[in-house]
Amino acid sequence: MDIESSEWTVLESMYRSGILANVKQFGFEVHIMSKSSTTAELFFQRWKILKRLESFGFRRWYWHFNPSGAYMYENEPRSCCYELVYINTNFMSKNKPNTKR
């Protein structure tokens, strides 16, 4: 899902609708902040929206920053956009692997 900052509204809608119960894997881009300025309050609000995925059984499997939104901050590379992939652990086998041969 790459919907240019609308992901926050869509995630909230997905939480309310319950549609995530049917999703095994979820890949999307998030826009954390603009290159100009984002308040700490907005950053924390967006972090809580992402963190809420865990209450539905999702765990982050992979992430990287999008180089198209890259900039330097205190001599460290940062990005306004990150690519995230989550896996729904509710679909993982509850049984231990069979090690007997």
N, C-alpha and C positions, 0 to 999 in steps of 0.2 A: 504494500500500500504506500503510495507516494502521492499525497494530496496537498502538499504545500501549505503546511500549518493548520489545515483543517483536521488533522489527526486527533487533536485534543477533544474537539467536539464529537468526532466520530467514536472515539474510545468511550467517552461518557455515555453516548447513545448505546453502544454495544453492551456496556455494563448493565444499563437499565433494561434492555430487551432480553438479556439472557442468551443471546446468540453465541456467545463464547463457549458455551457448554458443548457445542458441535464442532469446535475448531481444534484441530490437532497441532497445527503449526501456524505461526503468525509472524510474518516478516513485514516490517514497515520502517519508514524514515520518520524521525522526529526532528522538529525544529525547536531546539532548546532556547535559543536566544537570538536576537538580531545582532548584527555587527555593531549597531549603534549602541543601544542600551536595553537591558531587560532588568527589571527590579528583582531583588532577592525574593520578594513575595511571589511574583509570577514564576520564578524558577522553582521555588519550593512547591507551589501548587501543581506545576507540571510533573515534578518528581513524584508527588503523591498519586497523581493519575497513573503514572507508570507502575509505581509500587503496588497499586491495587490489582494489577494483573495476577500477582501472586495469590491473592485471595480466591482466584478462580482456578488455581492449580498450575499456572504458567510459571516456567523458570526460564531465565535468559540463557540462551544457548550460545549466541554469538553476537558480537557487535563490532563496529568500526566507525571511525568518523568519515564523513563524506568529504573528500578533498576539494570538491567544488565550493564548499563553504569555509575552507580553511583560512585561518589567520593566526598570527603569532600573539601570544599574551605572556608577558614576563619571560620571553625567550623560549616558550614552550608552544608547540603546535596545538591549536584548538580548532574547533569547527562549530558552526551554528547548527549543523545538521549531523545526525547520527543514524546509521542503519542498524536496526535491531532485529534479532530473530529469537522468538520465544517458542518453547515446546510445552504443550499441555500434558502435565504428568498424570492427569486422570486417565489418559489413554495408554499409559505404560503398564506392562504386565506386573501384576501383584505377586506372581510366583517367582521363586528363586530359580535361576538356571539349573537345569539338570546336569550335574557333574558326574553322575554314574555312567559307566559305559558297559 
